[in-house]
């Protein structure tokens, strides 16, 4: 058995088979919805990339500089521990 280069896996026959499989899995009514959602996701991604790069060019502060330092509060004091009174001589103990 002879295997060709990996580029030949998706030849014309492979693309046709892929299209048929996608049609069977998703149905012809779902494919336009899928394409629209992928297109809008791509637009949002590009928009986010452009906004991020434009903010970098404006000399904005980094997150560490922009955020105020967190207020550090001292730990709360521990509640007092209840201790048993010392045993009284002549009184019956717990072991008697």
C-alpha positions in Angstrom: 0.0 0.0 0.0 1.4 3.4 -1.0 0.5 6.6 0.8 1.1 9.9 -1.0 2.1 13.2 0.5 -0.2 14.6 3.2 -1.3 17.4 0.9 -3.1 14.9 -1.3 -5.4 13.8 1.5 -7.6 16.8 0.9 -7.8 16.6 -2.8 -10.9 17.3 -4.8 -12.4 14.0 -3.7 -11.7 14.7 -0.1 -13.3 18.1 -0.2 -16.5 16.6 -1.8 -16.7 13.9 0.9 -16.2 16.6 3.6 -19.0 18.7 2.2 -21.4 15.7 2.0 -20.5 14.7 5.6 -21.1 18.3 6.9 -24.5 18.4 5.0 -25.6 15.1 6.6 -24.5 16.1 10.1 -25.8 19.7 10.2 -28.6 19.6 7.6 -29.0 22.2 4.9 -31.0 24.6 7.1 -28.4 24.8 9.8 -25.4 25.6 7.6 -26.4 29.3 6.8 -26.9 29.9 10.6 -23.6 28.3 11.3 -21.9 30.5 8.7 -23.5 33.7 10.0 -22.4 32.9 13.6 -18.9 32.2 12.5 -18.8 35.4 10.5 -20.0 37.5 13.4 -17.6 35.8 15.8 -14.7 36.6 13.4 -15.8 40.3 13.2 -16.0 40.5 17.0 -12.5 38.9 17.3 -11.0 41.4 14.8 -12.7 44.3 16.5 -11.3 43.2 19.9 -7.8 42.9 18.4 -8.0 46.4 16.9 -9.2 47.9 20.1 -6.4 46.2 22.0 -3.8 47.4 19.6 -5.2 51.0 19.6 -5.1 51.1 23.4 -1.4 50.0 23.4 -0.5 52.9 21.1 -2.2 55.5 23.3 0.2 54.9 26.2 -2.4 53.6 28.7 -1.3 52.5 32.1 -0.6 48.9 32.8 -2.9 47.0 35.0 -0.5 47.2 37.9 -0.3 51.0 37.6 -4.0 51.6 36.9 -5.4 49.5 39.8 -5.3 51.1 43.3 -3.4 49.0 45.9 -5.6 46.7 47.8 -6.2 47.6 51.4 -4.5 45.2 53.7 -6.4 44.7 57.0 -4.9 43.0 60.0 -6.2 39.6 60.9 -9.1 39.5 63.3 -8.1 38.6 66.8 -8.8 35.0 67.8 -11.7 34.5 70.2 -10.8 33.6 73.7 -10.6 29.9 74.4 -12.9 28.7 77.3 -10.9 26.9 79.9 -12.2 24.6 82.6 -11.8 25.8 86.1 -9.1 24.1 88.2 -10.3 21.1 90.1 -11.3 21.7 93.8 -9.7 19.4 96.4 -12.1 17.1 98.0 -14.7 17.3 95.2 -15.5 14.2 93.2 -13.6 14.2 89.9 -14.6 13.0 86.5 -12.9 9.7 87.0 -14.7 8.7 90.2 
